[in-house]
Amino acid sequence: MPQPTGRDLHIDRLLSDLSIGYINEPSSYIADKVFPVVYSDKQSDKYARYRKGDWFRDEAEKRAVLTESAGGGYELLAPGTFFCDEWAFHKDLADEDTDNADEVFNMDDDATQFCTEKLRLRREREWASKYFGTSIWDKDLEGQTDTPGTDEFKCWDESSSTPIDDIEDAKAIVQGQIGMMPNTLVVASRVHQCLKNHSDVLERYKYTQTGIITAELLARVFEVENYLVGSALYATNPEDSVEDTNDDLSFILTQYDALLVYAAPRPSKRRPSGGYTFRWRRPTKGGQTGDRLESTVRKFRMDPIGGTRIEVSVYEDIKLVAAACGCYFSNAISAGRTITS
């Protein structure tokens, strides 16, 4: 006697509470964590710069009775400038797709997160190009696998290397250039893996309760306020160039390097900072949502083509403002070491 089978009794469809996707963890991005944001009411403007030596010169003198005191002044350099370009990305939603989508798909939410992620990737790569490389900061130090020379150090994945001492030496270099101790150490994820397992670090914290070396513990080891690990990935292949399983993913930050820098805790007067992110506080218009201080989400109809556009944008300028505030470690771990994402 014929009987219905399982395939006859159930037609497969998408689960409403599960989907598989790939996206960077928010914690893997560091571009918005290193230097403070300066909000501006105008898209472009200037900021004052003082001549450094004028404030370090010892010029006070004893004054005899009824004589003039020693005096002097300070000079202003040409003002720094910024221009907040608009960075934007959109996704169009066809009415047919929106009306026909299964429960698992929230088309508006998916499009908003997709576009937001594009801006995060762009910001991270822009940050890396402006700050994370050689010939950017006033001081570069290069790791060596053999005996290091001037402006060199032993790669931290080599035996007898001394990362704690190397970073202390770099602190002294930066302090000698700006009069302030650097407070931020930015490392690529592979360098972080090396440091947290380094014998010098383990010796400092071998009796910790958890036995796990965290970023917070490493900040204490290196005596910096901020220890940040950059681990975001991006696809280097163009769209539709390969199958999904063969996408070529690479780390945004060079995986062998590290940056020691003084970053101002907040925008302030008469204080240095390696960089700032200038962001235009543009007035909110109708049909726009989100925090204008960070990014704008626009949703608007495109009736001629029967769809809706979701667009995310931000106006900002990621700018190096004081190269003397940083010391860059290239080849902090051996560049010959194979690293794959």
C-alpha positions in Angstrom: 0.0 0.0 0.0 1.5 3.4 -1.0 2.4 5.6 2.0 3.6 9.2 2.0 7.3 9.5 2.8 9.1 12.1 4.9 10.0 14.1 1.8 6.2 14.2 0.9 5.3 15.3 4.4 7.8 18.1 4.8 9.1 20.7 2.4 12.4 22.1 3.4 12.5 25.9 4.0 14.9 28.3 5.7 14.9 28.3 9.5 13.6 31.6 10.9 16.1 31.9 13.7 19.4 30.7 12.2 21.6 31.9 9.4 25.4 31.6 8.6 27.4 34.7 7.8 30.9 36.1 8.3 31.8 39.4 9.9 34.6 40.8 11.9 34.1 40.9 15.7 33.6 44.6 16.8 36.5 44.1 19.2 38.9 43.4 16.2 38.7 47.0 15.0 41.0 49.5 16.7 40.7 52.6 14.5 38.1 54.3 16.7 40.0 53.3 20.0 43.5 54.7 19.6 43.1 58.5 19.0 40.2 60.6 20.1 37.6 62.1 17.9 37.4 65.9 17.4 33.9 66.9 16.4 33.6 69.9 14.1 30.6 72.1 13.1 32.3 72.7 9.8 33.5 70.2 7.1 36.9 71.8 7.1 38.9 74.0 9.5 42.2 74.7 11.1 43.8 73.9 14.4 46.6 75.9 16.2 50.2 74.5 16.5 52.8 75.9 18.9 56.5 75.7 18.3 57.8 72.9 20.6 61.2 74.4 21.6 59.7 77.6 22.9 57.9 75.8 25.8 61.0 73.8 26.8 63.6 76.6 26.8 65.0 77.5 30.3 64.9 81.3 30.2 63.9 82.5 33.6 66.5 84.6 35.4 67.1 86.2 38.8 65.8 89.7 39.0 67.6 92.5 40.9 65.6 95.1 42.8 63.9 97.7 40.6 64.9 96.0 37.3 62.9 94.4 34.6 62.2 90.6 34.7 63.5 88.4 32.0 60.8 87.9 29.3 60.1 86.2 26.1 57.4 84.7 24.0 56.3 81.7 21.9 55.7 81.3 18.3 52.9 79.7 16.4 53.6 77.4 13.5 51.4 77.4 10.4 48.1 76.0 11.5 47.2 72.4 10.8 44.2 71.8 8.5 41.6 69.1 8.1 38.9 68.3 5.6 36.2 65.7 6.4 35.5 63.8 3.2 32.3 61.9 3.1 32.7 58.1 3.2 29.5 56.3 2.1 28.1 52.9 0.9 24.6 51.8 -0.1 22.6 48.7 -0.8 19.5 48.7 -2.9 16.5 46.5 -2.0 14.2 45.5 -4.8 10.5 45.6 -3.8 10.1 42.0 -5.1 12.9 40.7 -2.9 11.6 42.6 0.2 8.0 41.3 -0.3 9.1 37.8 -1.0 11.8 37.3 1.7 11.5 34.5 4.2 11.3 35.2 8.0 15.0 34.7 8.5 15.8 37.8 6.4 15.3 41.3 7.8 16.2 43.1 4.6 16.5 46.6 6.1 18.6 45.4 9.1 20.8 43.2 6.9 21.4 46.1 4.5 22.2 48.5 7.3 24.7 46.2 9.0 26.2 45.3 5.6 26.8 49.0 4.7 28.0 49.8 8.3 30.6 47.0 8.0 31.9 48.5 4.8 32.5 51.8 6.5 34.2 50.1 9.4 36.5 48.2 7.0 37.3 51.5 5.2 38.0 53.3 8.4 40.3 50.5 9.7 42.3 50.4 6.4 42.5 54.2 6.3 43.8 54.2 9.9 46.4 51.5 9.0 47.6 53.5 6.0 48.0 56.7 8.1 49.6 55.3 11.2 50.7 51.7 11.0 53.8 51.6 8.9 57.4 52.7 8.6 58.5 56.2 7.6 55.4 57.7 9.3 56.6 58.4 12.8 59.8 60.2 13.9 61.4 57.0 15.1 61.4 53.5 13.5 63.0 50.5 15.1 63.5 47.3 13.1 63.6 43.7 14.5 66.5 41.5 13.7 66.9 37.7 14.0 70.6 38.1 14.8 72.6 40.6 16.8 70.8 44.0 16.5 72.5 47.2 15.8 71.6 50.9 16.1 67.8 51.5 15.8 67.3 47.7 15.9 66.2 45.1 18.4 65.9 41.3 18.6 62.7 40.0 17.1 60.4 39.1 20.0 59.8 35.5 18.7 63.6 34.9 18.9 65.3 33.4 21.9 67.0 35.9 24.2 64.7 38.7 22.9 63.6 41.4 25.5 60.3 43.0 24.5 59.8 44.6 27.9 63.2 46.3 27.7 62.7 47.2 24.1 59.4 49.0 24.8 61.0 50.7 27.8 63.8 52.0 25.5 61.2 53.2 23.0 59.3 55.0 25.7 62.4 56.9 26.6 62.9 57.9 23.0 59.3 59.3 22.7 59.5 61.0 26.0 62.7 62.7 24.9 60.9 64.1 21.9 57.7 65.3 23.4 58.2 65.5 27.2 55.4 62.9 27.8 55.5 59.2 28.3 53.7 57.2 25.5 50.5 55.7 26.8 49.3 53.4 24.0 50.7 50.2 22.5 49.0 48.9 19.3 50.0 45.4 18.1 48.9 43.1 15.3 47.1 40.0 16.5 50.1 37.8 15.7 52.5 40.0 17.7 50.0 39.8 20.5 50.1 36.0 20.4 53.9 36.2 20.6 54.0 38.7 23.5 51.4 36.9 25.7 53.5 33.7 25.5 56.9 35.3 25.8 59.0 34.1 28.7 59.6 37.6 30.0 55.9 38.2 30.3 55.1 34.8 31.7 57.7 35.3 34.4 56.0 38.5 35.5 52.6 36.8 35.8 53.2 33.1 36.3 51.4 33.3 39.7 48.2 35.0 38.4 45.0 33.4 39.5 43.7 32.5 36.1 47.1 31.8 34.5 45.8 33.6 31.3 47.7 36.6 30.0 45.0 39.1 28.9 45.3 42.4 27.2 44.7 44.1 30.5 47.6 42.2 32.1 49.9 43.1 29.1 49.0 46.8 29.6 50.3 46.4 33.2 53.4 44.6 32.1 54.3 47.3 29.6 53.0 50.1 31.8 50.7 51.7 29.2 47.2 52.8 29.7 46.0 51.2 26.4 47.1 47.9 24.9 45.1 47.3 21.7 45.1 44.3 19.4 44.1 44.8 15.7 42.8 41.6 14.1 40.2 42.7 11.5 40.2 41.0 8.1 39.3 42.2 4.7 38.8 40.4 1.3 41.5 41.3 -1.2 39.8 39.6 -4.2 37.2 41.6 -6.2 33.5 40.6 -6.1 32.5 37.5 -8.1 36.2 36.7 -8.8 36.2 33.4 -6.9 33.8 31.0 -5.2 32.7 31.9 -1.7 34.9 29.2 -0.1 38.0 30.6 -1.8 37.8 34.3 -0.8 41.2 35.7 -0.2 41.2 37.2 3.3 44.1 39.2 4.8 44.7 41.0 8.0 44.4 44.8 7.8 47.3 45.5 10.1 50.7 44.2 9.1 51.0 41.1 11.2 54.7 41.5 12.2 54.5 45.1 13.6 53.6 47.2 16.6 53.2 50.9 17.4 54.0 52.7 20.6 52.5 56.2 20.7 51.2 59.0 22.9 47.5 59.4 22.3 45.6 62.2 24.1 42.8 60.8 26.2 40.6 63.6 24.8 41.0 66.6 22.6 42.7 69.3 24.7 44.6 72.5 24.4 48.4 72.7 24.5 48.9 69.0 24.6 50.3 66.7 21.9 48.7 63.6 20.3 49.9 61.4 17.6 46.7 61.7 15.7 43.1 62.8 15.8 40.0 61.8 13.9 38.2 64.9 12.8 34.5 64.3 12.3 32.0 66.8 10.9 28.9 67.2 13.0 26.7 67.9 10.0 23.1 69.0 10.8 20.5 66.2 10.6 18.2 66.3 7.6 14.8 64.7 7.1 14.7 61.0 6.3 18.0 60.3 8.1 18.5 58.3 11.2 21.4 57.3 13.5 23.9 59.3 15.5 25.2 62.1 13.3 28.3 62.2 15.4 29.3 58.7 14.2 27.4 57.8 11.0 24.2 58.5 9.2 21.8 55.9 7.9 19.5 57.1 5.1 16.5 55.1 3.8 14.7 56.4 0.8 12.4 55.2 -2.0 13.6 54.8 -5.5 10.2 54.6 -7.2 11.4 54.8 -10.8 13.1 51.4 -10.4 10.8 49.9 -7.7 13.1 49.7 -4.7 14.5 51.2 -1.6 18.0 52.4 -0.9 19.8 51.9 2.4 22.8 54.2 2.7 25.3 54.7 5.5 27.8 57.6 5.5 30.2 59.5 7.7 32.3 62.7 7.2 35.7 62.3 8.8 39.4 62.9 8.3 41.9 60.5 10.1 44.9 62.6 10.4 48.5 62.3 11.7 49.1 65.5 13.7 52.4 64.9 15.7 54.9 62.4 14.3 57.1 62.9 17.3 54.6 61.1 19.5 55.2 57.7 18.0 57.8 54.9 17.7 57.2 52.1 15.2 58.4 48.6 15.6 58.8 46.9 12.2 59.4 43.1 12.1 58.6 42.9 15.8 58.3 39.2 15.1 60.3 37.6 12.3 59.0 38.6 8.9 60.1 35.2 7.6 57.5 33.5 9.8 54.6 32.2 7.7 51.3 33.8 8.7 48.0 32.9 7.1 44.6 34.2 7.9 
